[in-house]
Amino acid sequence: MTKVVRIGTRDSQLAVWQATWVQELLKEKGVASELVYIKSEGDIDLVTPLYEIGVQGIFTKTLDAALLSNKIDIAVHSMKDVPTQLAKGIQEAAVLKRASYKDILVYKEEHVPKALGYANGIWTMDHGPWTMDYGLFATSSVRRKAQWLNRYPDHQFDNLRGNVNTRLRKLEESNWHGAIFAAAGLERINLRPEKAIDLDWMLPAPAQGAVMVVCREGETEIFNHCQQLHHNETAICAHAERNFLRQLMGGCATPISALAQIQDDQIFFQGNVVSLDGREKVDIKTTVPISVGAAIGTEAGQEILAMGAEEIIEEIRNAGK
Protein backbone atom coordinates (compact mmCIF):
# COMPACT_ATOMS: atom_id res chain seq x y z
CA MET A 1 0.00 0.00 0.00
CA THR A 2 1.34 3.45 -0.99
CA LYS A 3 1.95 5.67 2.03
CA VAL A 4 0.27 9.04 2.52
CA VAL A 5 2.54 11.72 1.02
CA ARG A 6 3.38 14.50 3.50
CA ILE A 7 3.35 17.88 1.71
CA GLY A 8 5.38 20.58 3.44
CA THR A 9 4.23 24.18 3.04
CA ARG A 10 4.64 27.60 4.56
CA ASP A 11 1.51 28.77 6.36
CA SER A 12 0.76 31.88 4.30
CA GLN A 13 -2.50 31.88 2.33
CA LEU A 14 -0.70 31.71 -1.01
CA ALA A 15 1.66 28.92 0.06
CA VAL A 16 -1.24 26.87 1.42
CA TRP A 17 -3.16 27.41 -1.83
CA GLN A 18 -0.20 26.09 -3.82
CA ALA A 19 0.24 23.08 -1.56
CA THR A 20 -3.49 22.35 -1.67
CA TRP A 21 -3.34 22.53 -5.47
CA VAL A 22 -0.62 19.87 -5.45
CA GLN A 23 -2.69 17.81 -3.02
CA GLU A 24 -5.70 17.96 -5.35
CA LEU A 25 -3.62 17.08 -8.41
CA LEU A 26 -2.13 14.08 -6.59
CA LYS A 27 -5.62 12.98 -5.53
CA GLU A 28 -6.67 13.02 -9.18
CA LYS A 29 -3.82 10.58 -9.80
CA GLY A 30 -4.96 8.33 -6.95
CA VAL A 31 -2.27 9.46 -4.50
CA ALA A 32 -3.29 10.28 -0.91
CA SER A 33 -1.54 13.17 0.85
CA GLU A 34 -1.68 15.50 3.83
CA LEU A 35 -0.43 19.04 4.47
CA VAL A 36 2.30 19.75 7.03
CA TYR A 37 2.68 23.42 7.98
CA ILE A 38 6.19 24.83 8.45
CA LYS A 39 6.97 28.47 9.33
CA SER A 40 9.95 29.92 7.45
CA GLU A 41 12.46 32.53 8.52
CA GLY A 42 11.31 34.74 5.65
CA ASP A 43 7.78 34.81 7.05
CA ILE A 44 8.88 35.55 10.60
CA ASP A 45 10.97 38.63 9.70
CA LEU A 46 8.62 41.12 8.06
CA VAL A 47 10.72 44.23 8.70
CA THR A 48 14.19 43.73 7.21
CA PRO A 49 14.17 44.23 3.41
CA LEU A 50 14.72 41.03 1.46
CA TYR A 51 18.04 42.20 0.09
CA GLU A 52 19.40 42.66 3.63
CA ILE A 53 18.55 39.19 4.92
CA GLY A 54 20.81 37.02 2.77
CA VAL A 55 18.16 36.03 0.37
CA GLN A 56 19.31 32.72 -1.16
CA GLY A 57 16.80 30.17 0.02
CA ILE A 58 15.23 32.40 2.67
CA PHE A 59 11.74 31.07 1.90
CA THR A 60 12.85 27.50 1.17
CA LYS A 61 15.59 26.47 3.59
CA THR A 62 13.23 25.69 6.50
CA LEU A 63 11.25 23.34 4.27
CA ASP A 64 14.51 21.91 2.90
CA ALA A 65 15.58 21.09 6.46
CA ALA A 66 12.23 19.44 7.19
CA LEU A 67 12.55 17.43 3.97
CA LEU A 68 16.09 16.26 4.70
CA SER A 69 15.14 15.30 8.27
CA ASN A 70 12.23 13.20 6.92
CA LYS A 71 9.49 15.29 8.55
CA ILE A 72 7.87 15.76 5.12
CA ASP A 73 8.08 13.94 1.78
CA ILE A 74 7.73 16.85 -0.67
CA ALA A 75 7.87 20.63 -0.45
CA VAL A 76 5.97 23.08 -2.63
CA HIS A 77 7.61 26.39 -3.55
CA SER A 78 7.06 29.43 -5.73
CA MET A 79 9.79 28.57 -8.20
CA LYS A 80 11.21 32.10 -8.29
CA ASP A 81 12.07 31.75 -4.57
CA VAL A 82 14.09 28.56 -5.07
CA PRO A 83 17.90 28.96 -5.28
CA THR A 84 19.26 28.02 -8.71
CA GLN A 85 21.37 25.39 -6.94
CA LEU A 86 19.16 23.05 -4.90
CA ALA A 87 20.35 21.90 -1.48
CA LYS A 88 22.36 18.70 -1.46
CA GLY A 89 20.12 15.68 -1.16
CA ILE A 90 17.10 17.41 -2.70
CA GLN A 91 15.85 17.04 -6.28
CA GLU A 92 13.22 18.67 -8.44
CA ALA A 93 10.19 16.38 -8.68
CA ALA A 94 7.86 18.50 -10.84
CA VAL A 95 7.25 21.95 -12.28
CA LEU A 96 3.55 22.74 -12.54
CA LYS A 97 1.85 24.60 -15.37
CA ARG A 98 2.65 28.30 -15.14
CA ALA A 99 0.09 30.93 -14.21
CA SER A 100 0.57 34.60 -15.17
CA TYR A 101 4.23 35.64 -15.20
CA LYS A 102 3.34 39.34 -15.06
CA ASP A 103 3.83 42.01 -12.41
CA ILE A 104 0.86 44.24 -11.68
CA LEU A 105 0.38 47.68 -10.21
CA VAL A 106 -2.33 47.98 -7.56
CA TYR A 107 -3.17 51.69 -7.43
CA LYS A 108 -5.23 53.82 -5.07
CA GLU A 109 -6.41 56.81 -7.11
CA GLU A 110 -8.28 56.77 -10.41
CA HIS A 111 -5.92 59.19 -12.19
CA VAL A 112 -2.82 57.06 -11.60
CA PRO A 113 -3.06 54.73 -14.68
CA LYS A 114 -3.49 57.60 -17.14
CA ALA A 115 -0.81 59.63 -15.38
CA LEU A 116 1.59 56.72 -15.88
CA GLY A 117 0.72 56.40 -19.57
CA TYR A 118 -1.87 53.63 -19.45
CA ALA A 119 -5.19 53.94 -21.26
CA ASN A 120 -7.55 51.57 -23.08
CA GLY A 121 -5.39 48.59 -22.19
CA ILE A 122 -2.25 50.04 -23.77
CA TRP A 123 0.96 51.35 -22.21
CA THR A 124 2.80 54.23 -23.90
CA MET A 125 5.71 56.43 -22.89
CA ASP A 126 4.08 59.34 -24.74
CA HIS A 127 1.38 60.30 -22.27
CA GLY A 128 1.41 64.05 -22.78
CA PRO A 129 -0.24 66.29 -20.19
CA TRP A 130 -0.91 63.45 -17.76
CA THR A 131 2.76 62.87 -16.99
CA MET A 132 3.20 61.86 -13.35
CA ASP A 133 6.34 63.77 -12.43
CA TYR A 134 6.13 62.66 -8.82
CA GLY A 135 4.96 59.33 -7.52
CA LEU A 136 5.39 57.32 -4.32
CA PHE A 137 5.16 53.55 -4.71
CA ALA A 138 6.08 50.45 -2.73
CA THR A 139 7.77 47.10 -3.30
CA SER A 140 10.37 44.88 -1.62
CA SER A 141 11.80 43.84 -5.00
CA VAL A 142 14.91 45.62 -6.26
CA ARG A 143 14.11 44.24 -9.72
CA ARG A 144 10.70 45.90 -9.84
CA LYS A 145 12.05 49.12 -8.36
CA ALA A 146 14.96 49.31 -10.83
CA GLN A 147 12.77 48.71 -13.90
CA TRP A 148 10.24 51.25 -12.65
CA LEU A 149 12.91 53.90 -12.04
CA ASN A 150 14.32 53.25 -15.51
CA ARG A 151 10.93 54.27 -16.89
CA TYR A 152 9.94 56.86 -14.25
CA PRO A 153 13.21 58.25 -12.84
CA ASP A 154 11.59 60.92 -10.64
CA HIS A 155 9.47 58.54 -8.59
CA GLN A 156 10.18 57.36 -5.04
CA PHE A 157 9.84 53.97 -3.36
CA ASP A 158 9.15 52.64 0.11
CA ASN A 159 9.87 49.09 1.21
CA LEU A 160 6.89 46.73 1.48
CA ARG A 161 7.19 43.31 3.12
CA GLY A 162 4.84 40.59 4.28
CA ASN A 163 2.50 38.10 2.67
CA VAL A 164 0.10 39.36 0.01
CA ASN A 165 -2.70 39.99 2.52
CA THR A 166 -0.40 42.06 4.72
CA ARG A 167 0.95 44.03 1.77
CA LEU A 168 -2.54 44.86 0.47
CA ARG A 169 -3.53 46.06 3.94
CA LYS A 170 -0.39 48.20 4.26
CA LEU A 171 -1.11 49.73 0.85
CA GLU A 172 -4.65 50.64 1.90
CA GLU A 173 -3.35 52.29 5.07
CA SER A 174 -0.51 54.18 3.36
CA ASN A 175 -0.06 57.41 1.42
CA TRP A 176 1.44 55.52 -1.55
CA HIS A 177 0.06 55.94 -5.04
CA GLY A 178 0.33 52.19 -5.50
CA ALA A 179 2.34 49.03 -4.95
CA ILE A 180 3.69 46.32 -7.28
CA PHE A 181 2.73 42.65 -6.90
CA ALA A 182 3.09 39.41 -8.85
CA ALA A 183 -0.17 38.81 -10.70
CA ALA A 184 -0.14 35.07 -10.00
CA GLY A 185 0.10 35.56 -6.25
CA LEU A 186 -3.04 37.70 -6.07
CA GLU A 187 -5.02 35.89 -8.75
CA ARG A 188 -4.51 32.42 -7.30
CA ILE A 189 -6.18 33.39 -4.02
CA ASN A 190 -8.76 35.71 -5.63
CA LEU A 191 -7.31 38.87 -4.10
CA ARG A 192 -6.59 40.88 -7.24
CA PRO A 193 -8.27 44.28 -6.66
CA GLU A 194 -10.32 46.03 -9.33
CA LYS A 195 -7.79 48.86 -9.24
CA ALA A 196 -4.97 46.79 -10.73
CA ILE A 197 -3.27 46.83 -14.13
CA ASP A 198 -0.76 44.49 -15.77
CA LEU A 199 2.70 46.00 -16.18
CA ASP A 200 3.18 44.59 -19.68
CA TRP A 201 6.44 46.48 -20.14
CA MET A 202 8.07 45.02 -17.01
CA LEU A 203 10.03 41.78 -17.40
CA PRO A 204 9.39 39.31 -14.56
CA ALA A 205 11.69 37.57 -12.14
CA PRO A 206 13.03 34.30 -13.55
CA ALA A 207 10.38 31.54 -13.11
CA GLN A 208 7.76 33.97 -11.79
CA GLY A 209 4.31 32.38 -11.83
CA ALA A 210 5.66 28.80 -11.79
CA VAL A 211 5.45 26.32 -8.90
CA MET A 212 8.14 23.73 -8.14
CA VAL A 213 7.74 20.52 -6.16
CA VAL A 214 10.89 18.99 -4.63
CA CYS A 215 11.61 15.71 -2.87
CA ARG A 216 14.56 13.86 -1.40
CA GLU A 217 17.00 12.28 -3.82
CA GLY A 218 16.50 8.54 -4.13
CA GLU A 219 12.78 8.65 -3.27
CA THR A 220 11.73 6.97 -6.54
CA GLU A 221 8.07 6.36 -5.63
CA ILE A 222 7.52 9.95 -4.46
CA PHE A 223 9.35 11.30 -7.50
CA ASN A 224 7.23 9.24 -9.88
CA HIS A 225 4.02 10.42 -8.21
CA CYS A 226 5.06 14.06 -8.70
CA GLN A 227 6.23 13.53 -12.27
CA GLN A 228 2.60 12.91 -13.21
CA LEU A 229 2.02 16.62 -12.47
CA HIS A 230 5.00 17.89 -14.47
CA HIS A 231 4.40 20.45 -17.27
CA ASN A 232 7.30 20.23 -19.69
CA GLU A 233 6.87 23.56 -21.54
CA THR A 234 6.75 25.48 -18.25
CA ALA A 235 9.83 23.60 -17.06
CA ILE A 236 11.80 24.45 -20.21
CA CYS A 237 10.94 28.14 -19.98
CA ALA A 238 11.43 28.46 -16.22
CA HIS A 239 14.79 26.66 -16.35
CA ALA A 240 15.93 28.84 -19.25
CA GLU A 241 15.17 31.90 -17.13
CA ARG A 242 16.90 30.42 -14.09
CA ASN A 243 19.94 29.49 -16.20
CA PHE A 244 20.12 33.14 -17.25
CA LEU A 245 20.05 34.18 -13.59
CA ARG A 246 22.64 31.57 -12.66
CA GLN A 247 24.98 32.59 -15.48
CA LEU A 248 24.84 36.15 -14.18
CA MET A 249 25.32 34.84 -10.61
CA GLY A 250 22.42 36.99 -9.49
CA GLY A 251 19.95 36.76 -6.65
CA CYS A 252 17.07 38.81 -5.29
CA ALA A 253 19.51 41.64 -4.54
CA THR A 254 20.33 42.05 -8.26
CA PRO A 255 17.80 43.52 -10.72
CA ILE A 256 17.86 40.63 -13.21
CA SER A 257 14.75 39.77 -15.22
CA ALA A 258 14.01 37.05 -17.75
CA LEU A 259 11.12 35.62 -19.72
CA ALA A 260 11.06 32.60 -22.05
CA GLN A 261 7.98 31.70 -24.09
CA ILE A 262 7.37 28.82 -26.49
CA GLN A 263 5.45 29.30 -29.72
CA ASP A 264 5.52 27.32 -32.98
CA ASP A 265 8.41 25.12 -31.82
CA GLN A 266 10.55 28.15 -31.00
CA ILE A 267 11.68 29.72 -27.73
CA PHE A 268 11.42 33.50 -27.52
CA PHE A 269 13.77 34.70 -24.79
CA GLN A 270 14.07 38.18 -23.26
CA GLY A 271 16.29 39.29 -20.42
CA ASN A 272 17.66 42.44 -18.86
CA VAL A 273 19.92 43.76 -16.14
CA VAL A 274 19.23 47.17 -14.62
CA SER A 275 21.27 49.29 -12.22
CA LEU A 276 19.74 49.83 -8.78
CA ASP A 277 18.91 53.45 -9.56
CA GLY A 278 17.39 52.51 -12.92
CA ARG A 279 19.73 54.71 -14.94
CA GLU A 280 21.50 51.89 -16.79
CA LYS A 281 19.85 48.94 -18.50
CA VAL A 282 21.11 46.21 -20.83
CA ASP A 283 18.54 44.16 -22.77
CA ILE A 284 18.75 40.99 -24.79
CA LYS A 285 16.18 39.32 -27.05
CA THR A 286 16.70 36.13 -29.02
CA THR A 287 14.74 33.35 -30.70
CA VAL A 288 15.97 29.76 -31.01
CA PRO A 289 14.51 26.36 -31.96
CA ILE A 290 12.84 24.54 -29.07
CA SER A 291 15.52 21.86 -29.40
CA VAL A 292 17.99 24.30 -27.77
CA GLY A 293 15.88 24.03 -24.63
CA ALA A 294 16.81 25.66 -21.35
CA ALA A 295 20.40 26.14 -22.56
CA ILE A 296 19.23 29.36 -24.23
CA GLY A 297 19.27 30.98 -20.81
CA THR A 298 22.96 30.24 -20.34
CA GLU A 299 23.79 31.46 -23.85
CA ALA A 300 21.80 34.67 -23.37
CA GLY A 301 23.50 35.20 -20.03
CA GLN A 302 26.95 34.94 -21.55
CA GLU A 303 25.95 37.33 -24.32
CA ILE A 304 24.43 39.99 -22.08
CA LEU A 305 27.47 39.97 -19.81
CA ALA A 306 29.60 40.87 -22.84
CA MET A 307 27.11 43.60 -23.76
CA GLY A 308 27.77 45.54 -20.54
CA ALA A 309 25.72 43.75 -17.91
CA GLU A 310 28.87 42.57 -16.14
CA GLU A 311 29.81 46.17 -15.28
CA ILE A 312 26.35 46.85 -13.83
CA ILE A 313 26.44 43.66 -11.72
CA GLU A 314 29.96 44.39 -10.49
CA GLU A 315 28.92 47.90 -9.48
CA ILE A 316 25.99 46.49 -7.49
CA ARG A 317 28.25 43.98 -5.74
CA ASN A 318 30.76 46.67 -4.82
CA ALA A 319 28.00 48.90 -3.49
CA GLY A 320 26.99 46.12 -1.09
CA LYS A 321 30.49 45.70 0.39
Buried (B, 14 or more C-beta within 10 A) or exposed (E): EEEEBBBBBBBBBBBBBBBBBBBEBBEEEEBEBEBBEBEBEBBEBEEEBBBEBEBBBBBBBBBBBBBBEEEBBBBBBBBBBBBBEBBEEBBBBBBBBBBBBBBBBBBBEEEBBBBBBBEEEEBEEEBEEBEBEEBEBBBBBBBBBBBBBBBBEEBEBBBBBBBBBEBBEBBEEBEBBBBBBBBBBBBBBEBBBEBBBBBEBBBBBBBBBBBBBBBBEEBEEBBEBBEEBBBEBBBBBBBBBBBBBBBBEBBBBBBBBBBBBBEEEBBBBBBBBBBBEBEBBBBBEBEBEBEBBBBBBBBBBEBBBEEEBBBBBEEBEEEEE
